[in-house]
Amino acid sequence: MSTNNSKKKINKAEGPLTVFTPGIGAVSTTFMAGVELIRKGLREPVGSLTQMSAIRLGKRTEKRNPLIKDFVPLAPLENLKFAGWDIFGGTAYEAAKKSSVLSGNDLELVKPFLKGIEVMPAVFEQNYVKRLRPKVIKKAKTKMEFAEQLRDDIRATMKRHGSKRGVMAWCGSTEVYIEESDVHGSLRNFEKGLAKNDPRIAPSMVYAYAALKEGIPFANGAPNLTVDMPAMHELAAKEGLPIAGKDFKTGQTLLKTVLAPMLKARMLGLNGWFSANILGNQDGEVLDEPGSFKTKEVSKLSVLEHILQPHLYPRLYSDYYHKVRINYYPPRGDDKESWDNIDIFGWLGYPMQIKVNFLCRDSILAAPVLLDLVLFLDFAHRAGLSGIQEWLSFYFKSPMCAPDLYPEHDLFIQLTKLKNYLRYLMGEELITHLGVEYYSDTSGRRPTHRRSPNK
Ligand SMILES: NC(=O)c1ccc[n+]([C@@H]2O[C@H](COP(=O)([O-])OP(=O)(O)OC[C@H]3O[C@@H](n4cnc5c(N)ncnc54)[C@H](O)[C@@H]3O)[C@@H](O)[C@H]2O)c1
């Protein structure tokens, strides 16, 4: 057995863990209902690494392949409690019904559970989500007061749940595009901005601030700025809390971050990549508004540039046309359809085409991502990690990273990084896939093999 003999100290996952979601819509209710159906033994956690994936440890000959959840001390699903905020009031049951992702039959099986999750009144600003009309929202004079109200909600909920630990994940609508400015540049500026109602502070930032002040890690499932700014990095470091983001990587971008590395791996060139989507859920309606679309577009467009590295391969990737379109089409509901037309070129510059047509279900892909993020962030917190958790890039369209680095988008590099990070924290040897090296000499003798440190 091979270990690196330096297992990190990790606090036990004792007692309930409250999952807070600002936004009780399609993704969050599909996640909550799913966790309950799985806990009841009625459904399988398909799509979740924390629940289904094995992890190889040591050399291949050791044949040690435990499930991640048996290797890493994660909170058990039985211990998860749920709470959240939205602008429509009611309970998670009504929200799940309105989202129409799960069948009526599945919802009936967990109706009392979902009805027990009350939706708390939101901190909402119309300018940031223009397409929705709120019904139940908080009132306050300043954004700092809003943050205080959220902190009260968090404390009261955790007391009711008997929880000592929480995780918050933004599952609210995509807010309009804003760029980082001085108010986001330091914690001091940000807190001043909260007190002065600075319009550049979005509601998602108020939630993130409240969570971090209450000692709760934060993940951002949407492409909003939210915690991707120096003020929040500073707060996370100060409070010793992990943060992650942004924008769940689910449908089309998931495929893009598999196909683009393949082109680069084989040194095939790219002339153009046209990505079209139709979706008819509320997320699609919000994204139909140009300000919110711009936030999503920036998130989706960044992927190719980072994977293909045109500065290293100018003859293959310096001049491609990349377009992303999202069209709101109500008849499809949550069942998104995407088309990708990819114009590539090969040997001697001869052109070829790839067509991809993915008929997916948005929230069915997002729910396991949310579950893994919640469990891994809680684990990271107990392991004493703080700041941006780059090893969780695997789950994001637009992964946050340190200011002097570029984000890693390639899905399989992200997966390798995630698994190696788990091995590292648990004191296991990192896997580099160097393998056994076979070689023979010209004498015709049988090949001998040389052992590399890790195979
Ligand atoms: N489903 C996916 O595959 C996927 C992938 C990547 C990102 N996302 C993002 O995840 C988020 C959630 O997606 P969804 O499909 O559940 O959308 P949804 O519209 O069903 O749910 C979002 C909810 O957030 C609420 N909301 C808006 N502003 C709020 C605020 N300030 N406070 C509290 N609640 C607020 C809305 O009322 C709505 O109920 C969206 O931003 C979406 O872009 C989804």
The ligand as a Gaussian input file, in Angstrom:
#p B3LYP/6-31G(d) Opt

LIG

0 1
 N      -30.096000      23.927000     -14.911000
 C      -28.888000      23.995000     -15.354000
 O      -28.431000      23.111000     -16.020000
 C      -28.039000      25.187000     -15.001000
 C      -26.727000      25.170000     -15.439000
 C      -25.913000      26.242000     -15.119000
 C      -26.398000      27.281000     -14.371000
 N      -27.699000      27.292000     -13.994000
 C      -28.147000      28.450000     -13.251000
 O      -28.702000      28.052000     -12.031000
 C      -29.681000      28.995000     -11.640000
 C      -30.961000      28.272000     -11.282000
 O      -31.505000      27.650000     -12.428000
 P      -33.022000      27.144000     -12.402000
 O      -33.224000      26.387000     -13.662000
 O      -33.310000      26.492000     -11.108000
 O      -33.803000      28.518000     -12.514000
 P      -35.256000      28.843000     -11.925000
 O      -35.706000      30.085000     -12.622000
 O      -36.143000      27.667000     -11.975000
 O      -34.966000      29.150000     -10.396000
 C      -34.298000      30.297000      -9.975000
 C      -35.096000      30.897000      -8.848000
 O      -34.353000      31.996000      -8.318000
 C      -35.299000      32.937000      -7.851000
 N      -34.622000      34.182000      -7.601000
 C      -34.245000      35.160000      -8.451000
 N      -33.634000      36.158000      -7.789000
 C      -33.625000      35.802000      -6.488000
 C      -33.135000      36.412000      -5.315000
 N      -32.528000      37.604000      -5.351000
 N      -33.272000      35.763000      -4.147000
 C      -33.873000      34.552000      -4.073000
 N      -34.388000      33.947000      -5.161000
 C      -34.245000      34.546000      -6.358000
 C      -36.360000      32.942000      -8.920000
 O      -37.568000      33.454000      -8.440000
 C      -36.446000      31.457000      -9.283000
 O      -37.484000      30.804000      -8.577000
 C      -29.840000      29.972000     -12.813000
 O      -29.064000      31.115000     -12.584000
 C      -29.249000      29.195000     -13.956000
 O      -28.742000      30.022000     -14.990000
 C      -28.533000      26.253000     -14.276000

